[in-house]
Amino acid sequence: MKFLHISDLHLGRQLHRFALQEEQNEILESIRQIAAAEKPDAILIAGDVYDRSIPPVYATQALDRFLSSLLPLQTAVCVISGNHDSAERLGFLSGPLAMSALHISPAYKGRTVPVTLTDEAGPVDIWLLPFLRPAAVRPFFPEEEIHTTNDAVACAIRQMPLDPTRRNVLVAHQFVAGASMGGSEDVCLWEGTGDVSVGGSDMVEAKLFSAFDYVALGHLHQAQNVGSERIRYCGTPLKYSFSELRSEKSVTVCELTGDRALHVRTIPLPEPRRMQELRGTFAEVTAGAANYDQDAYTHVILTDEHPIPDVMNRLRQHFPNITHLDWDNLRTRRTEALPASAEPSQHTPLALFAEFFERSNGAAMMDEQRQYLDAVIREIWEEEA
């Protein structure tokens, strides 16, 4: 049985001030074309379909078009919610849709029913497990000790009526211990979700998945196996951060034979709009503008030592899709290197600022500057008194 594994579409996502609507539509069409060529038995979408729990209208329209375009392929489509999705909103038609080829996991209610597909070797049970937190599982199993995400996922898997004589596939959206965070998780992973990982409490142990022949994971944006190719993140289909500048995006295709042998390969995805990162002085960057991709999303790092008036607008004349600007010079490096004061509460605001000024500028404040700052501080304190 053949599966196409994708995840973390993040429909509705923006790259700084740029909406990625056009790029996401293009990549969804590329995935549809791959599905049409590969003819998988099922397409597994492992969560974070949307970028936020209440997605913009154009994001829901994009998903609607994508799922509708898959119907003529006569392949099952299995979808779970991720931490960016609302499980209730995404799965509100999960009951009626179960009678079709589209299977969307409902919000977790204490039990999981598999989607069963059959090939010439027999049945394959596909288990859809939406993103879980301990609070989502505790109400259904009050007798269980559920303190961490690992406890919650372990409990949910124990409740699955797995048949070891059949092939079992799990679709999940969790952070599995041993995986590498190296993509755009710094931008997307917890943003806007209220999740905070403390002491690894959000991590799930890979050994929980020992009963499954393949685990199709979402959540991390870098394609990778965890321990073995049977536990795999497929990664995002698009780059969502300049930290992924040199990464290759793909979809994962896995084939599970009747004797449980697994064959995994990837198919590269195109890059609808390139990303580029430019470094140098303002004069160097702008003088060489013709040598760069004018249409690419661009991150500029300027090394000038002095401020440049209206710099962003002037850069935008050369790079209309510039996303953001950073500086790398003596001032910024000094600021980054500032050590934390051991006991800041023992210093006056004037003394703290004077120390900061000297470290940032390489020279002490002049008497006139100290007097002016002291007057400003006193004025502020008198107004707040």
Order of alpha helices (4+ residues) and beta strands (2+ residues): beta-beta-beta-alpha-beta-alpha-beta-alpha-alpha-beta-beta-beta-alpha-alpha-beta-beta-alpha-beta-beta-beta-beta-beta-beta-beta-alpha-beta-alpha-beta-alpha-alpha-alpha
